[in-house]
Amino acid sequence: MIGNLDDQRLGVPAPLPQPAALLRHPFSISKKIQSARLYATALGSYQIFLNGERVSKDIFTPDFTDYRKRVLYQVYDVTSSLTSGQNCIAAILGDGWYGSSLTWASARLFPAPNRLVAQLEIDYSDGSHETLGTDEYWKAAPSPILHSEIYAGEVYDARAELADWNKSEFNDTSWQSAVVTATPSILVTSQNTAPVRITENIQAKTVTPFPNGTYVFDMGQNMVGWATLKVSGAPGTVVRLRFAEILNPDGSIYRQNLRNADATDTYILRGGGEETFAPHFTFHGFRYVEVSGFPGQPTTASLTGDVATSINGETTGRLTTSSALVNRMWSIGTWGQRGNFLSIPTDCPQRDERLGWMGDAGVFWRTGTYNYDIAAFSQKFMDDVVDAQTPGGAFTNVSPDLLSGEGSIGAPGWGDAGVIILIRHGCNTGIGKSLNSTGMRWSAG
């Protein structure tokens, strides 16, 4: 569930059958508000709401770090989200980077349960101040997200949706109470780079039917993010979306390069009209989507590709030549950078190895700085690099370092990136502003 950033207890809801939890806490405001800020983070990934509305468009918060050492918190101005009288703060807590299997070993690296901590700071017009944090008065319940991991994809049962669960008038008497436990011994520091967001939407270009009842959608562009599905059908109808970058000679999707990454989203319809589904805590690298179980005949309007990246601005450098091929190669490079600059500079966005390989970063970083303004992104990654250093000071092969025990000390060309990025691009390796972590109340799903 949630926790108070100034308290030394950790809020943990009772065990839930689903890995994603719904969390909520109603509260009352009787004074005129001057300003309000919401501080939040998680060991897991969260989406947070005030009075039924998401407080931001950020996704995969918090960013990927070595959660054994540090987690980043986010701050939101929520002055306009609060109202006189009854209010409700609520969240969905899923696995995200923290709770997923993040290497080819197919094993969770960070300890369960997932946890969320948040703190609402309200300044009133009369000069008074109030702090509302996560504590044992919060409540938790299972969400419709039956399973959601970075590599595996998401399973969502729309029949389990609860209308207005994140609003103050919802009756939560049947929900579980939160349990408060100890604070994890890690740094909680401010986020110093742009959050991951959806920056573009791509409509499917073609849809091809196959004799086995499946359909293959071509988005026309290799991208990173997910597909938003529009569908109508009977309650309990199961629609599966499988993602791939290339096709077999017969036009079916090729997925051997994904290795252990299942890269499959499953949606179970609630029925009663058109429904829209987009996953909450997973992403894929893909151009093609195989859809099975679709009721009726889909069209290109049935699927939209949502492009996710940490690079939220326009290109700062552009290349235009008399060669269409060269121009296309430059475009491919910028698409590749956007897709792989997602919280960390990954080596690939599709298979079971979406890690911050230092060799890839060291070779590409100069080009990347010409393409986009990545000063803040570089700072965040250098914090990960410093966190990953061995006790002897050696840089590692990947940052955050998830390969401990597999010879994580950086090989030539890999460990070198710690110096290349630092010296060539002038990163400041100081840690960002830290919260007073003498006490924190966390909540876990």
URFEN-V350367 format. One record per helix or strand. SS is the DSSP state (hx for helix, st for strand). FROM is the first residue (numbers start at 1). LEN is the number of residues. If there is no record, write none. Layout:
SS:FROM:LEN + SS:FROM:LEN
This chain:
st:6:1 + st:9:5 + st:21:9 + st:33:11 + st:45:6 + st:53:2 + st:59:1 + st:61:1 + st:70:8 + hx:79:3 + st:85:10 + hx:96:4 + st:101:1 + st:108:1 + st:115:10 + st:129:5 + st:139:4 + st:145:5 + st:153:5 + hx:158:3 + st:176:7 + st:187:4 + st:196:8 + st:206:4 + st:215:17 + st:238:7 + st:246:2 + st:253:2 + hx:256:3 + st:264:5 + st:275:3 + st:284:9 + hx:300:3 + st:303:7 + hx:324:17 + st:341:1 + st:345:1 + st:357:1 + hx:358:14 + hx:375:14 + st:396:1 + st:398:1 + st:409:1 + hx:417:9 + st:434:1 + st:439:1 + st:443:2
